[in-house]
Amino acid sequence: MEQALDFDDGVFGNIHEYNQLITGLFETLKSVTAETFWNMHVDGKKGLSTIIAMEIIDLILDSYSEIAECFYANENIAQEYPYFVEIREMIECLLSDHFYDNERYLNLAVNLSSDFFTLLEVKVLLFEGKGVLSVADDVMDEYINEFTKFIEKFNNYRDEFIELYDEFDKFDELE
């Protein structure tokens, strides 16, 4: 029996709302100071702002882990799953490494996350709860077009991620 494409009940609650909430959490991290980010990575007593920022990061990463478990077993996401895994790894790096003074890192995390979940929203709307094998050819063609656009954006984001890391490595070598 083919699985239905429906994330709203068992995973997200509401995929659009989830996307907005995660984006909001990323945006909240933009107000965290360099000192607070630094305090996350040093031993010693942490202030409340550091604890809250760490909890926000953990919440984002934990939700991504839960989503990965769900996606892994869903044949309707087989096409998107490898991209999600790579996005998850990039976001984990962007949130875990010592990026204190450049909002580009959080903007990239927002874009990676938001564009991926928007793609899933489109898929849910187009497929109307049906599985991949049950949709009409014109619906599949429309989705493939959207997926192709996503892949182009994703490749640009991957290039930006590599560029940011190269800049960080050069900066790190100077210290």
ZADO-1210 file (C-alpha; in nm, 4 decimals, padded with zeros to 6 digits):
<atoms>
<atom x="00.0000" y="00.0000" z="00.0000" code="MET" pos="1"/>
<atom x="00.1338" y="00.3411" z="-00.0966" code="GLU" pos="2"/>
<atom x="00.1963" y="00.5980" z="00.1758" code="GLN" pos="3"/>
<atom x="-00.0002" y="00.9203" z="00.1626" code="ALA" pos="4"/>
<atom x="00.1876" y="01.2490" z="00.1548" code="LEU" pos="5"/>
<atom x="00.0575" y="01.4120" z="00.4698" code="ASP" pos="6"/>
<atom x="00.2906" y="01.5684" z="00.7223" code="PHE" pos="7"/>
<atom x="00.0366" y="01.7773" z="00.9062" code="ASP" pos="8"/>
<atom x="-00.0930" y="01.5099" z="01.1419" code="ASP" pos="9"/>
<atom x="00.2073" y="01.3154" z="01.2560" code="GLY" pos="10"/>
<atom x="00.5079" y="01.5398" z="01.2089" code="VAL" pos="11"/>
<atom x="00.4672" y="01.9146" z="01.1806" code="PHE" pos="12"/>
<atom x="00.1212" y="01.9828" z="01.3147" code="GLY" pos="13"/>
<atom x="00.1019" y="02.2312" z="01.0295" code="ASN" pos="14"/>
<atom x="00.3945" y="02.2477" z="00.7878" code="ILE" pos="15"/>
<atom x="00.3412" y="02.6172" z="00.7091" code="HIS" pos="16"/>
<atom x="00.3266" y="02.7065" z="01.0772" code="GLU" pos="17"/>
<atom x="00.6352" y="02.4928" z="01.1476" code="TYR" pos="18"/>
<atom x="00.8242" y="02.6751" z="00.8729" code="ASN" pos="19"/>
<atom x="00.7290" y="03.0119" z="01.0217" code="GLN" pos="20"/>
<atom x="00.8212" y="02.9037" z="01.3755" code="LEU" pos="21"/>
<atom x="01.1636" y="02.7713" z="01.2750" code="ILE" pos="22"/>
<atom x="01.2296" y="03.0860" z="01.0712" code="THR" pos="23"/>
<atom x="01.1307" y="03.2906" z="01.3756" code="GLY" pos="24"/>
<atom x="01.3755" y="03.0981" z="01.5926" code="LEU" pos="25"/>
<atom x="01.6558" y="03.1652" z="01.3452" code="PHE" pos="26"/>
<atom x="01.5589" y="03.5326" z="01.3370" code="GLU" pos="27"/>
<atom x="01.5668" y="03.5417" z="01.7171" code="THR" pos="28"/>
<atom x="01.9272" y="03.4229" z="01.7104" code="LEU" pos="29"/>
<atom x="02.0175" y="03.7332" z="01.5099" code="LYS" pos="30"/>
<atom x="01.9737" y="03.9386" z="01.8263" code="SER" pos="31"/>
<atom x="02.2275" y="03.7283" z="02.0157" code="VAL" pos="32"/>
<atom x="02.5528" y="03.9146" z="02.0714" code="THR" pos="33"/>
<atom x="02.8986" y="03.7893" z="01.9812" code="ALA" pos="34"/>
<atom x="02.9789" y="03.7668" z="02.3515" code="GLU" pos="35"/>
<atom x="02.6814" y="03.5374" z="02.4131" code="THR" pos="36"/>
<atom x="02.7821" y="03.3139" z="02.1226" code="PHE" pos="37"/>
<atom x="03.1335" y="03.3057" z="02.2626" code="TRP" pos="38"/>
<atom x="03.0046" y="03.2106" z="02.6090" code="ASN" pos="39"/>
<atom x="02.8326" y="02.9069" z="02.4594" code="MET" pos="40"/>
<atom x="03.1698" y="02.7581" z="02.3750" code="HIS" pos="41"/>
<atom x="03.3644" y="02.8304" z="02.6917" code="VAL" pos="42"/>
<atom x="03.3535" y="02.6553" z="03.0249" code="ASP" pos="43"/>
<atom x="03.2059" y="02.8310" z="03.3208" code="GLY" pos="44"/>
<atom x="02.8802" y="02.9752" z="03.4363" code="LYS" pos="45"/>
<atom x="02.6426" y="03.0818" z="03.1611" code="LYS" pos="46"/>
<atom x="02.4140" y="03.3826" z="03.1734" code="GLY" pos="47"/>
<atom x="02.0440" y="03.3535" z="03.0966" code="LEU" pos="48"/>
<atom x="02.0826" y="03.4929" z="02.7446" code="SER" pos="49"/>
<atom x="02.3437" y="03.2275" z="02.6700" code="THR" pos="50"/>
<atom x="02.1231" y="02.9522" z="02.8124" code="ILE" pos="51"/>
<atom x="01.8220" y="03.0699" z="02.6104" code="ILE" pos="52"/>
<atom x="02.0265" y="03.0936" z="02.2883" code="ALA" pos="53"/>
<atom x="02.1617" y="02.7420" z="02.3480" code="MET" pos="54"/>
<atom x="01.8075" y="02.6138" z="02.4060" code="GLU" pos="55"/>
<atom x="01.6872" y="02.7733" z="02.0811" code="ILE" pos="56"/>
<atom x="01.9702" y="02.6086" z="01.8879" code="ILE" pos="57"/>
<atom x="01.8978" y="02.2734" z="02.0549" code="ASP" pos="58"/>
<atom x="01.5273" y="02.3081" z="01.9745" code="LEU" pos="59"/>
<atom x="01.6002" y="02.3709" z="01.6060" code="ILE" pos="60"/>
<atom x="01.8476" y="02.0837" z="01.5819" code="LEU" pos="61"/>
<atom x="01.6244" y="01.8439" z="01.7770" code="ASP" pos="62"/>
<atom x="01.3298" y="01.9192" z="01.5494" code="SER" pos="63"/>
<atom x="01.5502" y="01.8540" z="01.2462" code="TYR" pos="64"/>
<atom x="01.6516" y="01.5173" z="01.3936" code="SER" pos="65"/>
<atom x="01.2888" y="01.4222" z="01.4454" code="GLU" pos="66"/>
<atom x="01.2027" y="01.5253" z="01.0899" code="ILE" pos="67"/>
<atom x="01.4954" y="01.3246" z="00.9528" code="ALA" pos="68"/>
<atom x="01.3650" y="01.0112" z="01.1257" code="GLU" pos="69"/>
<atom x="01.0198" y="01.0649" z="00.9728" code="CYS" pos="70"/>
<atom x="01.1519" y="01.1412" z="00.6253" code="PHE" pos="71"/>
<atom x="01.3859" y="00.8435" z="00.6239" code="TYR" pos="72"/>
<atom x="01.0911" y="00.6045" z="00.6335" code="ALA" pos="73"/>
<atom x="00.8677" y="00.7946" z="00.3893" code="ASN" pos="74"/>
<atom x="00.8904" y="00.6836" z="00.0274" code="GLU" pos="75"/>
<atom x="00.7151" y="01.0048" z="-00.0800" code="ASN" pos="76"/>
<atom x="01.0162" y="01.2081" z="00.0309" code="ILE" pos="77"/>
<atom x="01.2819" y="00.9860" z="-00.1246" code="ALA" pos="78"/>
<atom x="01.3595" y="01.2546" z="-00.3818" code="GLN" pos="79"/>
<atom x="01.3967" y="01.5335" z="-00.1247" code="GLU" pos="80"/>
<atom x="01.5532" y="01.3355" z="00.1609" code="TYR" pos="81"/>
<atom x="01.9194" y="01.3652" z="00.0489" code="PRO" pos="82"/>
<atom x="01.8782" y="01.7431" z="00.0248" code="TYR" pos="83"/>
<atom x="01.7241" y="01.7565" z="00.3704" code="PHE" pos="84"/>
<atom x="02.0167" y="01.5593" z="00.5138" code="VAL" pos="85"/>
<atom x="02.2655" y="01.8007" z="00.3589" code="GLU" pos="86"/>
<atom x="02.0627" y="02.1043" z="00.4698" code="ILE" pos="87"/>
<atom x="02.0450" y="01.9661" z="00.8211" code="ARG" pos="88"/>
<atom x="02.4231" y="01.9175" z="00.8293" code="GLU" pos="89"/>
<atom x="02.4888" y="02.2670" z="00.6955" code="MET" pos="90"/>
<atom x="02.2509" y="02.4225" z="00.9473" code="ILE" pos="91"/>
<atom x="02.4089" y="02.2241" z="01.2281" code="GLU" pos="92"/>
<atom x="02.7494" y="02.3605" z="01.1237" code="CYS" pos="93"/>
<atom x="02.6160" y="02.7134" z="01.0912" code="LEU" pos="94"/>
<atom x="02.4633" y="02.6987" z="01.4400" code="LEU" pos="95"/>
<atom x="02.7419" y="02.5076" z="01.6123" code="SER" pos="96"/>
<atom x="03.0564" y="02.6759" z="01.4913" code="ASP" pos="97"/>
<atom x="03.2015" y="02.9996" z="01.6185" code="HIS" pos="98"/>
<atom x="03.0335" y="03.2494" z="01.3890" code="PHE" pos="99"/>
<atom x="02.9927" y="03.5568" z="01.5986" code="TYR" pos="100"/>
<atom x="02.9986" y="03.8684" z="01.3900" code="ASP" pos="101"/>
<atom x="02.8407" y="03.7903" z="01.0582" code="ASN" pos="102"/>
<atom x="02.4661" y="03.7703" z="01.0023" code="GLU" pos="103"/>
<atom x="02.5274" y="03.5939" z="00.6700" code="ARG" pos="104"/>
<atom x="02.5510" y="03.2625" z="00.8564" code="TYR" pos="105"/>
<atom x="02.2056" y="03.2917" z="01.0071" code="LEU" pos="106"/>
<atom x="02.0605" y="03.4304" z="00.6833" code="ASN" pos="107"/>
<atom x="02.1916" y="03.1249" z="00.5012" code="LEU" pos="108"/>
<atom x="02.0379" y="02.8959" z="00.7646" code="ALA" pos="109"/>
<atom x="01.7038" y="03.0764" z="00.7277" code="VAL" pos="110"/>
<atom x="01.7127" y="03.0476" z="00.3487" code="ASN" pos="111"/>
<atom x="01.8112" y="02.6808" z="00.3487" code="LEU" pos="112"/>
<atom x="01.5376" y="02.5893" z="00.5935" code="SER" pos="113"/>
<atom x="01.2630" y="02.8109" z="00.4586" code="SER" pos="114"/>
<atom x="01.3099" y="02.7167" z="00.0942" code="ASP" pos="115"/>
<atom x="01.3147" y="02.3447" z="00.1725" code="PHE" pos="116"/>
<atom x="00.9975" y="02.3541" z="00.3809" code="PHE" pos="117"/>
<atom x="00.8274" y="02.5803" z="00.1271" code="THR" pos="118"/>
<atom x="00.9052" y="02.3132" z="-00.1338" code="LEU" pos="119"/>
<atom x="00.7381" y="02.0547" z="00.0889" code="LEU" pos="120"/>
<atom x="00.4376" y="02.2835" z="00.1339" code="GLU" pos="121"/>
<atom x="00.4076" y="02.3036" z="-00.2457" code="VAL" pos="122"/>
<atom x="00.4338" y="01.9259" z="-00.2726" code="LYS" pos="123"/>
<atom x="00.1627" y="01.8739" z="-00.0098" code="VAL" pos="124"/>
<atom x="-00.0667" y="02.1226" z="-00.1866" code="LEU" pos="125"/>
<atom x="-00.0084" y="01.9782" z="-00.5330" code="LEU" pos="126"/>
<atom x="-00.0360" y="01.6140" z="-00.4312" code="PHE" pos="127"/>
<atom x="-00.3465" y="01.6763" z="-00.2165" code="GLU" pos="128"/>
<atom x="-00.2523" y="01.3996" z="00.0260" code="GLY" pos="129"/>
<atom x="-00.1912" y="01.1420" z="-00.2461" code="LYS" pos="130"/>
<atom x="00.1253" y="00.9398" z="-00.2752" code="GLY" pos="131"/>
<atom x="00.3858" y="00.9918" z="-00.5438" code="VAL" pos="132"/>
<atom x="00.2546" y="00.7047" z="-00.7540" code="LEU" pos="133"/>
<atom x="-00.1062" y="00.8280" z="-00.7420" code="SER" pos="134"/>
<atom x="-00.0769" y="01.1821" z="-00.8769" code="VAL" pos="135"/>
<atom x="-00.1558" y="01.2813" z="-01.2314" code="ALA" pos="136"/>
<atom x="00.1290" y="01.3368" z="-01.4758" code="ASP" pos="137"/>
<atom x="00.0616" y="01.7103" z="-01.5048" code="ASP" pos="138"/>
<atom x="00.0800" y="01.7463" z="-01.1257" code="VAL" pos="139"/>
<atom x="00.4064" y="01.5536" z="-01.1175" code="MET" pos="140"/>
<atom x="00.5437" y="01.7692" z="-01.4005" code="ASP" pos="141"/>
<atom x="00.4537" y="02.0852" z="-01.2103" code="GLU" pos="142"/>
<atom x="00.6221" y="01.9524" z="-00.8979" code="TYR" pos="143"/>
<atom x="00.9337" y="01.8475" z="-01.0903" code="ILE" pos="144"/>
<atom x="00.9525" y="02.2044" z="-01.2206" code="ASN" pos="145"/>
<atom x="00.9341" y="02.3394" z="-00.8630" code="GLU" pos="146"/>
<atom x="01.1868" y="02.0818" z="-00.7454" code="PHE" pos="147"/>
<atom x="01.4271" y="02.1812" z="-01.0237" code="THR" pos="148"/>
<atom x="01.4032" y="02.5464" z="-00.9156" code="LYS" pos="149"/>
<atom x="01.4741" y="02.4382" z="-00.5588" code="PHE" pos="150"/>
<atom x="01.7824" y="02.2411" z="-00.6680" code="ILE" pos="151"/>
<atom x="01.9189" y="02.5490" z="-00.8453" code="GLU" pos="152"/>
<atom x="01.8718" y="02.7578" z="-00.5300" code="LYS" pos="153"/>
<atom x="02.0149" y="02.4796" z="-00.3180" code="PHE" pos="154"/>
<atom x="02.3290" y="02.4617" z="-00.5309" code="ASN" pos="155"/>
<atom x="02.3746" y="02.8369" z="-00.4864" code="ASN" pos="156"/>
<atom x="02.3281" y="02.7994" z="-00.1104" code="TYR" pos="157"/>
<atom x="02.5827" y="02.5164" z="-00.1034" code="ARG" pos="158"/>
<atom x="02.8317" y="02.7406" z="-00.2873" code="ASP" pos="159"/>
<atom x="02.7640" y="03.0192" z="-00.0380" code="GLU" pos="160"/>
<atom x="02.8128" y="02.7751" z="00.2506" code="PHE" pos="161"/>
<atom x="03.1496" y="02.6655" z="00.1111" code="ILE" pos="162"/>
<atom x="03.2491" y="03.0281" z="00.0575" code="GLU" pos="163"/>
<atom x="03.1575" y="03.1164" z="00.4166" code="LEU" pos="164"/>
<atom x="03.3624" y="02.8285" z="00.5471" code="TYR" pos="165"/>
<atom x="03.6579" y="02.9250" z="00.3303" code="ASP" pos="166"/>
<atom x="03.6377" y="03.2794" z="00.4698" code="GLU" pos="167"/>
<atom x="03.6139" y="03.1414" z="00.8225" code="PHE" pos="168"/>
<atom x="03.9170" y="02.9157" z="00.7677" code="ASP" pos="169"/>
<atom x="04.1199" y="03.2097" z="00.6345" code="LYS" pos="170"/>
<atom x="04.0179" y="03.4191" z="00.9352" code="PHE" pos="171"/>
<atom x="04.0962" y="03.1307" z="01.1702" code="ASP" pos="172"/>
<atom x="04.4454" y="03.0945" z="01.0175" code="GLU" pos="173"/>
<atom x="04.5174" y="03.4613" z="01.0858" code="LEU" pos="174"/>
<atom x="04.4583" y="03.4211" z="01.4565" code="GLU" pos="175"/>
</atoms>
